[in-house]
């Protein structure tokens, strides 16, 4: 077997490899640049406190609490604190809430269903 001998050694070989790596990297970057521009996601909206959202919507902070309890606006829990994305809150509030007649009926079941209350004036339902 004949040993492989290269005319490039040491610094010349290193320079040639660095140039090759740079050329490959620039070609890969050229190919990926259009794809990355198409798929780059917008930066996320900052998460706001209840008071900040209330101020932006021009409502009292208690109104935000009521909307959260009613399930009308989305929030993220960070530790013990609720944080809100203002864009998502505005979107949720722009949707029309379901009317009572559009909701499915609630079936009442349980041990006290149908029990009447007895008072001085007679039986009350």
Secondary structure by P-SEA (a helix, b strand, c coil): ccccccccccaaaaaaaaaaaaaaaaaaaaaaaaaaaacccccccccccaaaaaaaacccaaaaaaaaaaccbbbbbcccbbbbcaaaaaaaaaccccccccccbbbbbcccccbbbbccccccc
